[in-house]
Amino acid sequence: LKASGNVPSTRLIPDWLTHWVNHHGVLRNLFAYGLLAVPFLFREPRSTGRIRVALCLSVFAVAMECAQLYSPTRWFDFADIGMSLLGIGSMWGIIEVFWCGPRHNNFSMRRLLQYLA
């Protein structure tokens, strides 16, 4: 774990994004864990597998927050855990409904991307 939760300014991260992330505390976990979930959820072809992925990512999010209990320069926050779980759960729901839902059995974006690849 880093000594601080602030994102440093680098050439890879635009200044406006660094500024936003550093000034929105708990809310950044919603987006960070939601984006983290995307590649893992897309790799799983079955709904039950995506549920397992979401649960594993949730355990990871809680573990990362609990690890901060042992760092003198960081602090544990239930709001961080809540936003992390909300980000993972929201992304799971979006992917389940719009990407892999039952409405897309005949034609799905996944099949289109496989065809184009």
Secondary structure, 3 states (H helix, E strand, C coil): CCCCCCCCCCCCCCHHHHHHHHCCCCHHHHHHHHHHHHHHHHHCCCHHHHHHHHHHHHHHHHHHHHHHHHCCCCCCCHHHHHHHHHHHHHHHHHHHHHHCCHHHCCCCHHHHHHHHC
